[in-house]
Amino acid sequence: MPTTVTSSLLQELHSIVGENRVRTDSEALAQYGTDWTTAYEPSPCAVVFPGCIQEVQAIVALARREKLAIVPSGGRTGLSGGAVATNGELVLALDRMNVIADFNPVDRTVSCGAGVITQQLQQFAEQQGLFYPVDFASSGSSQIGGNISTNAGGIKVIRHGMTREWVAGLKVVTGTGELLELNRGLVKNNAGYDLGQLVIGAEGTLGVVVEATMRLSRPPKDVVVLVLGVPDMAAIMEVLSVYQGAMDLCAFEFFCELALQKVVEHQGLQRPFETPTDYYALIEIEVSGEGDMDTAMALFEQCVELGWVLDGVVSASIAQARALWHLREDISETLSRWTPYKNDISTLISRVPAFLLEVETVVNEHYPDFEIIWFGHIGDGNVHLNVLKPDQLSMPEFQSRCQEVSRWVFEIVQRFGGSIAAEHGVGLLKKDYLHYSRSDLEVQIMRHIKQAFDPAGIMNPGKIFDQ
């Protein structure tokens, strides 16, 4: 495929979107050609900003004719290199497609352009007296199209599920420039294959998500946040079992002491309590009456008596609940200054203690001189392993050492029947490790599906697997 954009091609792009909506300056190429991975050098040929579905179709048809690869770009908050343009691709930035329309209070659905910011949708739902529950640290900059393309998860999965649970319909421009309208908001639709579910999580390799019909829910009642100090990973799972057995949890997160130290130091936050413990569990519950709080406190006392909890704090106000959430939510931003090597892994919830014990043993043996940060959505079996780069170590050497140990970690993931990409996607970063989670037959079928959606192979090529 060509890796440079000719003057005639630029002229055609200008004719589609307008003179000021195609950029080739170095600042735009660097900004829009990468994501939060920061491990790859961006090198797109141009960035184009369509404002409607018809313009996206025209751009894709032109790119197909010219055999020019396309990288769809949303908020670029991904952590696996899925939105990186490293080889002269045309970046399709969807920022202008940010309209929310067609709100239906009966169906509790709303139409969103691909460029709608996650927080924008959350605020719109709140204005209607409703709730959009998919939430994560990047909700202020991530876009709905990108959330769908990566099947974003976040902090509420234990209660509300992944993004795919909230997609009622999709409009997708395929690699041929044709428009697919999928499901159209229906609750029940068993008329053949559900192509929309294939697009969700496909990282833009099948087509461009241009519009989505999203479901909304009733807002939660009053919520209370608990942060509990626990002595070890096994105790976290015992606490989860006790609380989940008695209450419907909105969230169950965890982080390690070193993560807490980093956040407190660099974000100016307060420790939840003075007692340092190896790990911390953050629990959010919905409180509809005094009985719920009585239950929560009785469970806390039970966990303390059994030695599973060493100390804890319960929010007494909305402001305090938000402050406690910052201890968990600000970890990723805090760690970004160290350019961490991230592993986003998962297994069945019941297998997490044994799984993490094996992973921790390998990591501690082979990373004795590295700082290791554990945190994640342990209530749904997903944990994030972050290795911080020492200042004196070069990036190539750091990446090389991490990649070697990642193979050992992923062998454990494979043995436990888990996933090497729980919620961040595969992208470029984990492409070489896909076989630890997917069989040869599965990958072969994926390639056939991509061929059907994108026969010319122009949609985000090289992501997830090589064609």
KOLPARO-837523 format. One record per atom (N, C-alpha, C): z, y, x. Coordinates in steps of 0.001 Angstrom, whole numbers, padded with zeros to 6 digits, always signed. Layout:
<sites>
ZYX...
</sites>
This chain:
<sites>
+000000-001198+000842+000000+000000+000000+000000+001251+000879-000643+002338+000438-000638+003574+001224+000768+004156+001305+001065+004832+002424+002393+005411+002613+002337+006924+002774+001179+007510+002545+001036+008967+002569+000361+009416+001285+000606+010658+000927+000029+011194-000292-001083+012175+000089-002264+011970-000440-003416+012816-000123-003396+014076-000972-004168+015052-000570-004237+016297-001330-004809+016068-002722-005757+015160-002820-006346+014882-004140-005323+014211-005061-004487+013319-004483-003449+012671-005283-002400+013693-005720-002034+014604-004814-001099+015662-005178-001650+016512-006309-002920+016778-006251-003549+017585-007293-003476+016874-008642-003682+015560-008632-003603+014802-009877-002175+014773-010411-001196+014654-009510+000206+014689-009942+000551+016050-010532+000049+017119-009897+000272+018462-010430-000320+018608-011825-001458+018007-012031-002106+018117-013340-001320+017387-014426-000515+016411-014013+000283+015644-014983+001584+016363-015315+002317+016834-014279+003665+017363-014507+003797+018861-014279+002816+019485-013668+002899+020913-013374+003070+021171-011885+002694+022360-011457+002660+022704-010038+004021+022598-009362+005079+023008-010057+006399+023100-009428+007230+021831-009560+006597+020763-010050+007369+019553-010322+006930+018377-009466+006308+018705-008360+006017+017723-007312+006491+018341-005999+007344+017625-005285+007878+018175-004041+007579+017245-002873+007208+017867-001758+006947+017114-000529+007719+017690+000651+008599+018670+000384+009379+019267+001463+010423+018282+001973+010819+018443+003209+011725+017491+003862+013074+017407+003171+013553+018523+002626+014850+018508+001944+014811+017604+000710+013746+017744-000096+013617+016917-001300+013423+015451-000949+012613+015172+000075+012371+013777+000458+013655+013113+000904+014498+013845+001649+015768+013278+002113+016752+013108+000959+016774+014076+000048+017735+014037-001055+017403+012960-002072+016142+012874-002455+015752+011960-003526+015306+010591-003024+015182+010438-001715+014713+009165-001180+015803+008191-000816+017053+008518-001158+018160+007646-000759+019180+007549-001882+020214+006725-001663+021338+006652-002594+022626+006680-001776+023734+006279-002378+025023+006364-001680+025175+005326-000568+024204+004446-000419+024311+003411+000616+024370+004040+002002+023538+005035+002256+023441+005765+003537+023104+004873+004725+022689+003649+004493+022372+002741+005602+020890+002715+005930+020074+003421+005138+018626+003377+005310+018067+004793+005453+017036+004913+006261+016407+006204+006501+015381+006473+005400+015566+007530+004584+014610+007792+003510+013278+008286+004062+012184+007780+003468+010858+008193+003911+009841+008092+002771+010091+008797+001651+009106+008792+000565+007937+009712+000901+006841+009560+000190+005691+010444+000416+005788+011709-000422+006457+011621-001584+006601+012780-002469+007639+012444-003534+008112+013481-004213+009022+013326-005341+008392+014025-006537+008304+013301-007658+007685+013863-008856+008714+013839-009988+008695+014896-010826+009704+015086-011865+009054+015120-013244+008837+013968-013858+008250+013963-015208+009246+014483-016233+008714+015033-017328+009563+015567-018379+009465+014833-019693+008596+013831-019792+008443+013078-021031+007867+011702-020720+007884+010847-021720+007418+009475-021549+005941+009439-021187+005149+010284-021838+003710+010281-021583+003409+010623-020120+004179+011539-019545+003984+011881-018136+004346+010711-017231+005409+009979-017579+005757+008784-016789+004628+007767-016851+004083+007552-018027+002973+006610-018176+001775+007021-017323+001463+008303-017345+000312+008790-016578+000550+008636-015075+001773+008896-014622+002103+008751-013198+001994+007299-012767+002545+006390-013574+002495+004967-013223+001048+004474-013216+000244+004883-014194-001168+004472-014221-001900+004978-012987-001613+006212-012587-002223+006771-011378-001774+006001-010140-000482+005712-010052+000040+004973-008896-000560+003572-008824-000760+002951-009980-001366+001622-009975-002803+001681-009468-003515+002680-009936-004905+002830-009501-004991+003064-007990-004058+003869-007479-004068+004220-006052-003288+003218-005191-002743+002166-005839-001920+001173-005136-000763+001844-004387-000091+002750-005076+001021+003513-004512+002323+003021-005127+003271+002615-004290+004542+002096-004779+005397+003217-005362+006187+002871-006379+007063+003815-007069+008512+003369-006942+009395+004317-006648+010836+004077-006676+011440+004966-007760+011909+004400-008877+012577+005221-009891+013898+005754-009340+014214+006993-009683+015418+007630-009146+016217+008261-010266+017509+007911-010339+018411+008516-011315+019397+009419-010606+020688+009110-010747+021710+009904-010072+021895+009535-008619+021240+008437-008188+021279+007962-006802+022699+007669-006340+023507+007117-007252+024887+006773-006921+025037+005292-006586+023928+004577-006481+023974+003143-006203+024509+002845-004807+024995+001620-004632+025634+001228-003381+024966+000018-002740+023711-000263-003123+023029-001421-002538+021614-001088-002062+021239+000177-002051+019909+000556-001588+018821+000350-002614+019178+000217-003890+018182-000030-004922+017290+001160-005221+017762+002369-004915+016965+003571-005193+016477+004234-003908+016421+003476-002828+016001+004014-001541+014487+003866-001380+013833+004922-000918+012397+004888-000604+012252+004982+000908+011937+003874+001548+011911+003817+003017+010510+003692+003597+009502+003540+002709+008185+003180+003226+007058+003962+002544+007253+005267+002400+006198+006104+001850+005984+005972+000367+006987+005505-000375+006840+005359-001822+006868+006725-002518+006384+006748-003735+006487+007920-004594+007791+007808-005383+008683+008780-005216+009947+008770-005954+009732+009409-007317+010119+008680-008359+009997+009146-009740+011386+009584-010189+011689+010876-010056+013011+011411-010396+013052+011773-011875+014021+011206-012590+014053+011301-014050+015027+012357-014565+015425+013274-013705+016435+014277-014046+016080+015091-015290+014799+015421-015460+014385+016283-016572+014417+015568-017920+014459+014256-017906+014451+013488-019156+015898+013258-019600+016555+014354-019965+018000+014323-020190+018412+014758-021594+017576+014456-022570+017837+014878-023949+018568+013784-024717+019603+014178-025447+020298+013295-026389+019840+013667-027795+019384+012681-028563+018824+012979-029891+019044+011789-030824+018672+012008-032085+018654+010937-033096+019995+010231-033233+021068+011004-033280+022381+010402-033523+022443+009855-034939+022898+008606-035084+023016+007964-036389+024476+007567-036599+025215+008304-037439+026644+008015-037605+026926+006699-038312+025972+006230-039097+026177+004954-039793+026048+003791-038811+024962+003808-038042+024754+002747-037061+025569+002970-035786+026109+004165-035642+026828+004554-034415+025942+004368-033192+024753+004911-033274+023817+004850-032153+023281+006249-031862+022781+006416-030642+022204+007690-030239+021111+007421-029217+020068+008215-029261+018954+008065-028329+019190+008947-027110+019026+008369-025920+019251+009089-024669+018028+008971-023769+017576+010106-023230+016589+010036-022174+017197+009401-020936+016356+008846-020071+016850+008137-018894+017672+009025-017983+017419+010350-018008+018124+011256-017119+019439+011792-017647+019875+011333-018816+021162+011768-019361+022286+011293-018446+023177+012210-018063+024319+011867-017226+025320+011064-018053+025948+010074-017455+026910+009229-018168+027991+010058-018842+028537+011010-018114+029588+011866-018671+029066+012701-019834+027801+013088-019788+027167+013829-020879+027194+013011-022164+026884+011717-022053+026934+010838-023217+028370+010650-023692+029303+010502-022763+030714+010355-023135+031202+011581-023911+030817+012771-023455+031235+014000-024121+030571+014146-025483+029290+013762-025585+028607+013810-026877+029317+012884-027868+029645+011674-027435+030338+010735-028323+031668+011315-028800+032393+011947-027884+033687+012539-028240+033519+013636-029283+032458+014414-029162+032193+015479-030133+031922+014928-031527+031439+013697-031592+031161+013050-032888+032362+012236-033378+033477+012322-032657+034644+011532-033021+034501+010072-032644+033607+009785-031675+033356+008407-031256+033595+008264-029754+033172+007142-029183+033565+006795-027815+032457+005996-027159+032090+006400-025923+031212+005571-025103+032050+005041-023943+032323+003737-023914+033379+003216-023049+032996+002870-021616+031698+002813-021283+031330+002447-019909+031708+003610-019002+032559+003352-018029+033118+004441-017229+033358+003972-015796+033153+004882-014859+033350+004579-013439+033430+005889-012671+033682+005796-011374+033948+006992-010573+032775+007954-010547+031555+007455-010664+030360+008307-010562+029833+008761-011911+030655+008703-012955+030152+009036-014298+029703+010486-014408+030169+011359-013510+029759+012745-013546+028400+013008-012936+027803+012005-012294+026486+012202-011669+025510+011061-011927+025989+009880-012249+025086+008760-012533+024349+009012-013842+023163+008418-013975+022328+008617-015158+022196+007324-015953+021969+007472-017246+021905+006321-018148+020808+005340-017715+019648+005852-017315+018578+004950-016874+019008+004107-015697+019702+004724-014740+020203+003978-013594+021300+003007-013971+022176+003422-014913+023225+002507-015381+022622+001244-015982+021567+001436-016777+020906+000292-017409+020205-000561-016359+019557+000077-015412+018801-000664-014400+019690-001462-013473+020965-001068-013356+021903-001826-012522+022949-002562-013353+022850-002448-014701+023854-003031-015593+025249-002640-015128+025484-001339-015041+026728-000815-014488+027944-001343-015241+029015-001559-014502+030251-002075-015078+031338-001018-015104+032222-001050-014110+033259-000039-014011+034613-000509-014470+035428+000442-014931+036857+000205-015103+037244-000330-016482+036336-000378-017435+036688-000800-018796+036060-002148-019176+035518-002855-018217+034775-004090-018522+035659-005129-019199+036910-005213-018803+037803-006238-019357+037915-006104-020880+037761-004886-021387+037858-004638-022833+036483-004461-023489+035567-003758-022811+034336-003327-023466+033066-003936-022884+033141-004672-021788+031963-005309-021240+031124-004369-020385+029985-004888-019912+029080-004148-019048+028150-003254-019881+027310-002501-019204+026382-001598-019890+025521-002330-020910+025072-003531-020586+024164-004250-021488+024766-004434-022883+026082-004461-022996+026721-004626-024301+026494-003414-025202+026097-002279-024616+026015-001024-025351+024590-000519-025503+023632-001326-025070+022220-000956-025209+021668-001590-026479+021323-000743-027441+020795-001237-028720+019279-001290-028735+018639-000539-027860+017184-000523-027791+016722+000175-026530+015500-000141-026102+014972+000432-024859+013507+000816-025022+013126+001881-024326+011719+002179-024109+011483+002081-022600+010508+001253-022227+010269+000944-020824+008790+001086-020522+008466+001820-019473+007087+001894-018994+006908+000813-017935+006021-000135-018190+005808-001252-017269+004961-000810-016080+004754-001722-015152+003946-001440-013975+002475-001231-014266+002054-001450-015508+000673-001165-015908+000533+000210-016554+001670+000901-016744+001648+002187-017431+001773+002074-018934+001936+000851-019444+002086+000650-020889+003548+000825-021294+003748+001208-022569+005089+001456-023084+005558+000293-023948+006724-000246-023606+007367-001274-024421+008513-000641-025204+008571-000881-026506+009709-000464-027323+010466-001727-027713+011656-001888-027171+012365-003155-027245+013604-003070-028134+013690-003920-029109+014802-004158-030032+015007-003077-031085+014735-001809-030784+014751-000705-031761+016096-000557-032475+017177-000838-031792+018507-000587-032337+019070-001663-033228+018376-002768-033377+018831-003816-034288+020079-004523-033762+020966-004897-034678+022137-005697-034307+021739-007167-034198+020908-007614-035129+020428-008994-035115+018910-009000-034962+018437-009715-033952+016993-009792-033714+016709-011008-032836+016449-012120-033455+016168-013357-032726+014691-013725-032765+013823-012710-032854+012387-012944-032931+011805-013100-031520+012035-014241-030941+011472-014508-029615+012341-014014-028485+011764-013958-027292+012503-013574-026092+013002-012132-026196+014194-011883-025665+014753-010538-025626+014371-009899-024290+013227-009219-024273+012720-008650-023026+013610-007527-022506+014308-006864-023415+015192-005796-022989+016281-006286-022065+016798-007480-022321+017849-008030-021472+017336-008334-020066+016027-008601-019947+015442-008803-018619+015396-007487-017844+015101-006401-018546+014988-005092-017898+016355-004588-017440+017393-004850-018262+018744-004419-017895+019189-005182-016648+019516-004459-015600+019927-005071-014341+018788-005398-013406+017539-005057-013764+016375-005400-012940+016111-004382-011833+016908-003334-011764+016848-002344-010682+015475-001670-010556+014819-001490-011679+013531-000792-011671+012376-001602-011138+012560-002892-010942+011490-003722-010394+010508-004196-011458+010872-004083-012729+009980-004503-013818+009306-003321-014487+009911-002167-014414+009364-000982-015053+010377+000138-015013+010012+001249-015621+010866+002431-015633+011523+002563-017004+012835+002513-017045+013556+002812-018283+013417+004305-018549+012809+004663-019674+012569+006080-019971+013432+006596-021119+013900+005692-021965+014744+006099-023091+015551+004888-023538+016757+005154-024031+017613+004062-024502+018335+004473-025768+018457+003535-026691+019315+003715-027846+020647+003074-027511+021690+003907-027432+022997+003432-026980+023965+003325-028159+024775+002290-028145+025810+002118-029159+027060+002916-028784+027747+003396-029792+029031+004068-029611+030091+003304-030385+031351+003620-030114+032457+002889-030722+033506+003867-031232+034478+003355-031929+035602+004215-032316+036381+004609-031065+036981+005784-031034+037752+006185-029855+039046+005391-029765+039552+005187-028567+040835+004492-028446+041960+005372-028982+043032+004741-029393+044220+005496-029801+044939+005942-028526+046149+006353-028639+046878+006798-027451+046899+005685-026407+046649+006069-025153+046679+005076-024081+047805+005402-023114+048344+004356-022536+049411+004460-021540+048961+003725-020297+049252+004298-019138+048877+003694-017863+050135+003279-017109+050127+002062-016597+051189+001561-015742+050618+001293-014359+051332+001671-013323+051006+001248-011965+052190+000436-011456+051915-000809-011101+052958-001745-010713+052756-002181-009269+053820-002169-008484+053757-002650-007113+054043-004138-007064+053135-004892-006445+053259-006353-006421+053210-006858-004981+053840-007990-004702+053965-008448-003310+052737-009127-002738+051907-009736-003586+050746-010455-003072+049706-010632-004174+048543-011160-003777+047433-011303-004717+047755-012274-005850+048476-013343-005519+048822-014318-006555+049677-013674-007646+050557-012761-007236+051408-012088-008214+050583-011201-009143+049525-010585-008617+048664-009761-009470+048101-010596-010614+047670-011800-010292+047081-012650-011325+048124-013123-012326+049345-013313-011877+050424-013676-012805+050693-012522-013762+050716-011298-013219+050922-010115-014063+049790-009994-015089+048554-010200-014636+047414-010158-015554+047590-011174-016671+047963-012387-016321+048120-013445-017316+049193-013083-018340+050304-012536-017872+051404-012196-018768+050997-011087-019731+050415-010016-019200+050052-008882-020044+048888-009220-020976+047896-009926-020452+046732-010243-021282+047085-011242-022377+048104-012050-022131+048514-013014-023145+049221-012378-024325+049732-011145-024132+050518-010509-025186+049868-009255-025754+048898-008658-025006+048326-007385-025435+046832-007350-025152+046100-006505-025890+044696-006239-025582+044653-005124-024542+044209-005441-023339+044197-004480-022252+042900-003672-022267+043004-002365-021989+041814-001533-021837+041268-001633-020421+042144-001818-019451+041725-001929-018056+042806-002640-017272+042384-003341-016223+043316-003969-015290+042674-003910-013903+043123-002956-013094+042554-002694-011779+043576-003026-010689+043095-003129-009453+044035-003317-008348+043542-002583-007119+044467-002295-006204+044128-001727-004903+045246-002064-003926+044915-001990-002650+045882-002367-001626+046636-001141-001117+047685-001385-000340+048514-000306+000189+047710+000638+001076+046813+000104+001907+046030+000957+002791+045113+001884+001983+044559+001371+000884+043744+002224+000005+044581+003365-000546+045799+003055-000980+046695+004081-001502+047008+005125-000432+047277+004677+000777+047577+005610+001869+046414+006577+002101+045204+006039+002122+044027+006876+002368+043846+007910+001260+044002+007498+000012+043808+008403-001117+044886+009487-001125+046127+009099-000911+047222+010068-000904+047020+011099+000205+046589+010624+001372+046424+011512+002518+045247+012468+002340+044127+011966+001870+042897+012761+001867+042598+013444+000540+043265+013034-000543+043022+013679-001844+044211+014521-002295+045276+014510-001514+046444+015311-001869+047181+014806-003094+047135+013501-003332+047803+012911-004491+049212+012447-004117+050003+012155-005134+051360+011663-004939+051398+010147-005086+052235+009505-004269+052456+008070-004448+053063+007833-005828+052754+006711-006465+053301+006459-007807+054807+006248-007793+055319+005689-006701+056758+005487-006492+056974+005287-005002+058222+005355-004569+058505+005350-003130+058341+003980-002482+058578+002929-003236+058550+001579-002666+057130+001189-002251+056859+000957-000950+055523+000472-000566+055415-001027-000831+054290-001436-001405+054041-002860-001647+052642-003189-001140+052370-004463-000929+051061-004842-000381+049918-004509-001335+050165-004680-002636+049124-004437-003630+049709-003694-004833+048776-003110-005605+049167-002377-006805+048242-002784-007941+048826-002995-009117+048042-003251-010324+048118-002015-011214+046952-001557-011705+046908-000461-012666+046476-001044-014005+047316-000842-015000+047060-001394-016329+046963-000253-017327+045921-000268-018150+045832+000689-019250+045900-000073-020556+046776+000389-021451+046925-000253-022757+046779+000792-023854+046360+000343-025014+046245+001209-026182+047508+001066-027005+048124+002201-027291+049415+002186-027988+049224+002733-029402+049476+001891-030386+049336+002322-031777+050686+002482-032471+051763+002155-031768+053099+002294-032349+054158+001969-031318+055418+002185-031688+056514+001932-030752+056575+000467-030348+056119-000407-031205+056163-001830-030888+055344-002171-029662+054205-001474-029481+053358-001736-028318+054065-001346-027027+054747-000194-027033+055471+000224-025835+056641-000705-025553+057316-001145-026605+058425-002094-026422+057917-003375-025773+056754-003845-026222+056164-005057-025642+055807-004837-024182+055162-003708-023888+054755-003420-022510+055954-003378-021579+057039-002751-022005+058223-002647-021151+058939-003987-021015+058943-004771-022079+059551-006106-021996+058782-006982-021011+057464-006868-021008+056646-007630-020064+056894-007151-018634+057063-005844-018461+057372-005296-017140+058685-005900-016621+059725-005897-017460+061012-006447-017048+060898-007934-016729+060100-008657-017504+059894-010083-017239+059252-010296-015874+058247-009490-015556+057553-009620-014263+058478-009269-013096+059361-008285-013296+060319-007925-012255+061294-009077-012016+061796-009656-013089+062743-010765-012975+062142-011959-012251+060850-012188-012451+060176-013330-011836+059695-013024-010419+059899-011779-009944+059506-011419-008590+058044-011067-008436+057337-010920-009541+055913-010582-009476+055685-009071-009359+056677-008298-009758+056605-006836-009658+057854-006339-008941+057646-005463-007950+058747-004924-007162+059160-003528-007601+058237-002779-008174+058526-001438-008666+057387-001025-009578+057555+000055-010304+056491+000480-011202+056753+001826-011818+055704+002365-012453+055805+003639-013150+054932+003566-014394+055362+004260-015451+054631+004303-016711+054333+005762-017039+053104+006053-017418+052738+007438-017735+053488+007917-018970+053940+009178-018901+054651+009769-020029+053833+010859-020702+052620+011111-020201+051757+012140-020769+050313+011833-020400+049384+012520-021060+047970+012355-020728+047716+012779-019290+048346+013893-018881+048154+014391-017518+048640+013378-016495+049764+012736-016753+050275+011748-015806+049395+010503-015785+048875+010113-016943+047957+008970-016992+046724+009245-016142+046180+010466-016247+045014+010832-015440+045354+010833-013958+046543+011335-013615+046958+011364-012211+047073+009947-011642+047583+009031-012427+047684+007639-011964+046301+007019-011803+045374+007354-012708+044008+006838-012587+043339+007346-011312+043665+008572-010901+043066+009120-009678+043398+008258-008458+044548+007619-008463+044921+006757-007339+043917+005632-007156+043336+005172-008251+042331+004106-008191+040911+004664-008124+040621+005649-008959+039247+006136-009084+038768+006929-007870+039674+007519-007121+039285+008349-005978+039113+007550-004689+039264+006238-004758+039177+005431-003537+037779+005489-002930+036745+005283-003739+035381+005240-003199+035016+006554-002519+035313+007675-003178+035006+008975-002585+035773+009175-001281+037030+008763-001266+037849+008903-000064+037280+008103+001090+036858+006873+000811+036388+005984+001873+035016+006364+002400+034263+007182+001657+032894+007495+002065+032836+008155+003439+033893+008812+003867+033883+009492+005168+033870+008495+006325+034207+007233+006057+034176+006198+007094+032902+005350+007046+031972+005649+006172+030755+004864+005985+031105+003379+005889+031840+002988+004855+032306+001603+004778+031179+000606+004532+031365-000604+005036+030479-001712+004703+031101-002403+003500+030351-002460+002407+030915-002903+001138+030430-004299+000757+031349-005111+000298+031012-006366-000366+031546-006295-001792+030675-006527-002746+030978-006423-004178+030843-007827-004747+031941-008577-004763+031884-010010-005037+032719-010368-006264+032406-011523-006851+033143-011948-008037+033161-013466-008141+034112-013934-008920+034172-015338-009306+034877-015414-010658+035082-016610-011169+035836-016758-012407+037251-016217-012201+037785-015564-013219+039100-014946-013103+040149-015964-012678+040061-017169-013211+041050-018203-012893+041004-018631-011430+039870-018389-010767+039719-018816-009379+040005-017699-008369+040315-016510-008865+040451-015358-007976+041506-015545-006888+042738-016016-007168+043733-016120-006096+043278-017006-004934+042776-018198-005222+042324-019095-004150+041095-018522-003454+040230-017903-004236+039022-017282-003707+039366-016186-002697+040248-015275-003090+040592-014164-002222+041389-014615-001005+042180-015656-001160+042924-016177-000012+041969-016654+001072+040916-017363+000693+039931-017822+001667+039159-016663+002286+038747-015705+001436+038002-014552+001947+038866-013743+002902+040113-013516+002525+041015-012715+003354+041258-013386+004703+041363-014697+004713+041570-015423+005972+040401-015213+006921+039176-015333+006402+037976-015130+007228+037890-013695+007723+038138-012753+006830+038021-011334+007183+039046-010949+008245+040281-011363+008064+041325-011006+009030+041089-011647+010388+040504-012826+010403+040228-013516+011662+039126-012820+012453+038103-012354+011747+036926-011830+012434+036864-010290+012479+037738-009623+011735+037788-008163+011775+039169-007680+012238+039737-008221+013296+041110-007839+013659+041248-006369+014041+040172-005753+014496+040230-004359+014932+039673-003391+013896+039344-003879+012684+038813-003027+011630+039869-002795+010549+039778-001631+009884+040611-001400+008711+039913-001995+007494+040643-002807+006736+040090-003501+005569+040735-002933+004307+039912-002528+003369+040389-001966+002104+039957-002877+000961+040942-003320+000179+040666-004113-001017+040946-003262-002259+040035-003293-003212+040294-002738-004534+039274-003336-005495+039447-003069-006787+038437-003557-007714+038948-003816-009107+038066-004425-009896+038298-004686-011317+038761-006133-011468+039896-006428-010911+040306-007827-010778+040498-008506-012134+040678-007701-013179+040817-008267-014519+039568-008950-015022+038401-008662-014413+037170-009365-014784+036626-010197-013622+037451-010442-012603+037048-011314-011499+036259-010642-010405+036161-009305-010431+035335-008547-009488+036221-007788-008499+035997-008018-007203+036757-007298-006180+035799-006660-005183+036227-005546-004600+035438-004828-003608+036127-004924-002257+035415-005474-001301+035898-005572+000076+035201-004486+000888+035967-003554+001418+035424-002433+002184+035913-002500+003620+034976-002549+004550+035294-002554+005973+034965-001163+006509+035961-000496+007118+035764+000871+007589+035266+000873+009029+034255+001700+009280+033675+001770+010626+034575+002556+011572+034994+001957+012696+035736+002722+013700+034853+003821+014279+035447+004968+014588+034678+006110+015082+033914+005788+016358+034501+004946+017213+033884+004692+018515+032750+003672+018461+032551+003036+017304+031545+001984+017190+030252+002574+016626+029115+002227+017238+027831+002712+016729+027507+002035+015401+026709+002710+014574+026352+002148+013269+025603+000826+013395+024597+000690+014294+023917-000603+014409+024861-001749+014778+025783-001510+015695+026713-002575+016092+027668-002900+014950+028137-001861+014261+029027-002064+013117+028337-002884+012035+027099-002506+011682+026350-003233+010658+026121-004680+011068+025812-004892+012345+025543-006245+012831+026772-007136+012696+027921-006623+013084+029150-007410+012990+029509-007706+011538+029329-006716+010672+029646-006911+009256+028707-007912+008600+027433-007849+008944+026467-008776+008357+026760-010216+008754+027219-010408+009963+027556-011767+010409+028700-012338+009578+029757-011531+009403+030906-012014+008641+030565-012121+007154+029663-011274+006681+029256-011349+005271+028706-012730+004932+027996-013330+005852+027451-014668+005581+028572-015674+005358+029633-015559+006139+030770-016467+005940+031465-016179+004614+031588-014901+004286+032185-014530+002998+031339-015060+001846+030018-014916+001957+029137-015354+000876+029078-016872+000756+029335-017578+001832+029452-019039+001728+030652-019408+000857+031727-018648+000998+032893-018865+000129+032549-018527-001306+031848-017403-001505+031399-017010-002846+030576-018125-003478+029654-018681-002717+028800-019751-003219+029626-020984-003593+030574-021330-002752+031410-022515-003008+032254-022339-004267+032647-021098-004556+033445-020824-005746+032580-020518-006973+031253-020651-006830+030364-020397-007961+030340-018946-008389+030501-018034-007419+030588-016623-007731+029291-015873-007513+029409-014554-007437+028249-013686-007255+028436-012781-006047+027354-012600-005277+027379-011696-004132+027112-010261-004564+026762-010060-005823+026490-008717-006361+027064-008653-007767+028358-008368-007869+029029-008424-009168+028586-007306-010094+028456-006073-009556+028098-004957-010432+027233-003903-009753+027074-003943-008444+026315-002895-007758+024839-003232-007593+024439-004434-007951+023052-004829-007784+022775-005384-006398+021533-005808-006191+021105-006441-004943+020425-005426-004033+019421-004711-004590+018723-003694-003823+018159-004215-002521+018295-003416-001477+017911-003826-000120+019071-004477+000611+020278-003994+000329+021442-004378+001123+021758-005862+001036+021573-006470-000130+021991-007858-000325+020819-008806-000557+019620-008310-000361+018424-009112-000623+018419-010414+000172+018822-010359+001426+018801-011548+002279+019853-012569+001883+020779-012176+001001+021871-013073+000615+021740-013584-000814+020622-013285-001469+020464-013641-002873+020621-015136-003111+020201-015942-002129+020240-017403-002311+021668-017944-002423+022668-017143-002065+024050-017603-002232+024480-017576-003697+023753-016824-004531+024098-016731-005951+023021-017259-006882+021772-017328-006396+020663-017770-007246+019908-018913-006578+019530-019889-007358+018790-021036-006836+017344-020660-006549+016661-021497-005790+015245-021262-005499+014422-021188-006785+014763-022047-007746+014026-022041-009009+014246-020733-009762+015487-020243-009783+015764-018976-010455+014948-017837-009837+014912-017778-008508+014168-016712-007828+012675-016833-008109+012186-018075-008151+010772-018291-008460+010445-017776-009860+011307-018045-010825+011090-017559-012192+011153-016036-012225+012085-015443-011467+012160-013981-011383+010840-013390-010891+010256-014017-009894+008981-013523-009360+007882-013587-010415+007873-014662-011205+006877-014779-012278+007087-013686-013334+008348-013404-013652+008643-012356-014629+008161-011001-014113+008431-010727-012844+007971-009462-012264+006450-009369-012307+005782-010442-012024+004317-010447-012059+003801-010102-013448+004482-010566-014480+004061-010288-015852+004248-008806-016196+005379-008222-015776+005653-006822-016065+004877-005882-015144+004653-006318-013912+004153-005427-012863+003131-006156-011997+001947-006450-012553+000978-007289-011835+000515-006711-010504+000530-005394-010342+000092-004792-009079+001225-004690-008060+002445-005011-008484+003583-005001-007561+003973-003625-007060+003840-002597-007909+004129-001231-007458+005532-000748-007825+006243-001493-008695+007526-001010-009185+008658-001425-008253+009192-000432-007527+010327-000638-006632+010194-001898-005788+009078-002059-005079+008848-003301-004329+009862-003470-003195+010139-004726-002882+011063-005034-001798+012524-005031-002193+012828-004685-003448+014205-004715-003918+014463-006058-004618+015656-006545-004483+016144-007834-005002+015550-009001-004204+014211-009066-004132+013551-010115-003337+012207-009580-002859+011648-010196-001838+010318-009832-001372+009275-010525-002235+008163-009830-002489+007136-010406-003355+006213-011350-002575
</sites>
